[in-house]
Amino acid sequence: MKVPLLDLKPQYLALKTELDEALLRVAASQMFILGPEVAALEQEMAAYCGARHGIGVSSGTDALLVALMAMEVGQGDEVVTSPYTFFATGGTIARLGATPVFVDIDPYSYNLDLAQLESFLTGSCESRDGVLFNRKTGRRIKAVMPVHLYGQAVDMDALLGMVRRYCVYVVEDAAQAIGSEVDGGRRVGALGDVGCFSFFPTKNLGGFGDGGLCTTNDDRLAARIRQLRVHGMEPKYYHALVGGNFRLDEIQAAVLRVKLRHLDAWHAARQLNADFYDQAFHEAGLDQVVITPARHTGYRHIYNQYVIRVPERDALRRHLGEQGIGTEVYYPVPLHMQECFTYLGYRPEDCPESARAAAETLALPIFPELETAQRQYVVDMIRDFFRKG
Ligand SMILES: *Cc1c(COP(=O)(O)O)cnc(C)c1O
């Protein structure tokens, strides 16, 4: 049996008529960039996330970049984030000349460890009239960027409670977490100052190429992001700001609008797969060796990835590969250990939980169209691996 980590073809075949019609609609219009499809997607995404504004952009990376640009993050600023994430989270901070500051993760949720965040903010920083400075470097803490990793929301009430005492922005990296909720059904992306989403094809809502979107409840930030998206231009050919080309294509928006209507059904199918795995590992007596994803009461996890923690991760991965099962390691090298960030001076042991997660975690197939026999096969092959010992 073959079980790929992700197979997008069944999703396309199920929606082929609708998707092909959307593509042809754009072809007939010959409007390719920032047209009616993008405007409609922005409204629909804002409504979906419970945010006032949606601004379509060229990728999830550019969503992060333009959000930080709108906050005037740059040289002399620091942005606090997690080292256990996709590169773009830290890369966008550094590209603007600001300094990423890494706070380690909580080993159960793999999200920012909020106790360590609080001790950094209160112990290593000082507030001057609400403006927060890192005592050691003298630089300003301009923003905190939590990542809702794998589709599991960060406890935003606790985080905002720590950060809102200061003039510090909160940028949610919600690239993997569209539709994720904290308790009370409140969706990510509408909780901090700006939420950043990715429509990369492997995300729960994926386009036919690159795309992204910013959400915000802040009218001023929304207007700035809109302006920065088109080279800071407003009105035409007048530039009060230096922006970039962060525009979203009509073809992507048309595809995404079709898929958005099915997103909650796909989330539900992923959750059923996760329930199955949780239960099956338990029944196989693997509780001690296979650590399944944490569940927070009242939260909605959308399982962009289903990530287990296991001893002998690399050997297990090899074994599953030999049995025709696709897996992936998100992420083998945490950001504080990346070569390009050597200049920041971190040692591996500065964020030990991130280093440990990088060595022990493995993503299993979780996509909505996974068949019952395929899920069972994944569990059986993992059980065989640990039985053979
Ligand atoms: C995918 C992803 C991004 C970047 O999104 P792109 O659309 O690929 O640019 C940023 N952060 C996280 C956590 C991601 O998973």
PDBQT file of the ligand as one rigid body, heavy atoms in Angstrom, charges set to zero:
ROOT
HETATM    1  C1  LIG A 401       4.035  28.326   4.986  1.00  0.00    +0.000 C 
HETATM    2  C2  LIG A 401       4.487  29.181   6.095  1.00  0.00    +0.000 A 
HETATM    3  C3  LIG A 401       4.916  30.504   5.909  1.00  0.00    +0.000 A 
HETATM    4  C4  LIG A 401       5.159  31.099   4.553  1.00  0.00    +0.000 C 
HETATM    5  O1  LIG A 401       4.129  31.019   3.664  1.00  0.00    +0.000 OA
HETATM    6  P1  LIG A 401       4.451  31.030   2.065  1.00  0.00    +0.000 P 
HETATM    7  O2  LIG A 401       3.087  31.220   1.483  1.00  0.00    +0.000 OA
HETATM    8  O3  LIG A 401       5.064  29.728   1.734  1.00  0.00    +0.000 OA
HETATM    9  O4  LIG A 401       5.345  32.180   1.793  1.00  0.00    +0.000 OA
HETATM   10  C5  LIG A 401       5.218  31.258   7.018  1.00  0.00    +0.000 A 
HETATM   11  N1  LIG A 401       5.133  30.758   8.256  1.00  0.00    +0.000 NA
HETATM   12  C6  LIG A 401       4.755  29.489   8.491  1.00  0.00    +0.000 A 
HETATM   13  C7  LIG A 401       4.670  28.993   9.898  1.00  0.00    +0.000 C 
HETATM   14  C8  LIG A 401       4.436  28.658   7.412  1.00  0.00    +0.000 A 
HETATM   15  O5  LIG A 401       4.085  27.385   7.649  1.00  0.00    +0.000 OA
ENDROOT
TORSDOF 0
